Amino acid sequence: MSKKVLILHGLNGSDYPHWQAHLAADLIKENYIVSFPSFPNRNNPSFSQWKESLKKEIEHFNPQIVICHSLANILWFHVCDELDIKLDKLMLVAPVRKTCDVEEIKEFFPYSAPKDLKAKEVIMAASTNDPYMSLDEAVQLQQELNIGMKIMENAGHINAQSGFGKLDCALDWIKREEECEESKNS
């Protein structure tokens, strides 16, 4: 049975050539069911609109896997306690520091690390030179969340502007369990 993957973008969206757009296409080619919604006013987001949009999408789509980038991580942190869901996997890519001073997104801050991320397996990907979260801040968040972390060397904010048109490790991580399950069943 095909797994449902929900891909959540950050500020300004994740249009092609962003790795999330590539990931959506690659997952569809692998027969996953993908939802890659565009949040309202993505260049000047309203916390309440994004929160409502995410809750409706979760209720309607009922994913097993969620992939967040940047501001979507913070949205997930705020909303996950209100969700009646248990994901197989949650990927948190390039979260933003707790005291972000970007004017367009100030409604999303501050945030705290949730006790339950609503997923069996969670991984966070951070960069050694992300302008929105230092490596020390990323390690601190990772420890608060008590999850695994992949550290990417000089990957910036892990987006198209920092050279990420594809993030093959994301696809590999999503598929890893699937292949294990398939080999057990064959």
Secondary structure, DSSP 8 states (H G I E B T S, - for coil): ---EEEEE--TT---TTSHHHHHHHHHHHTT-EEE----TTTTS--HHHHHHHHHHHHHHH--SEEEEETHHHHHHHHHGGG----EEEEEEES---TT---GGGGGG-S----S--SEEEEEEEEETT-TTS-HHHHHHHHHHHT-EEEEETT-TTSSGGGT-S--HHHHHHHHHHHHHHHHHH-
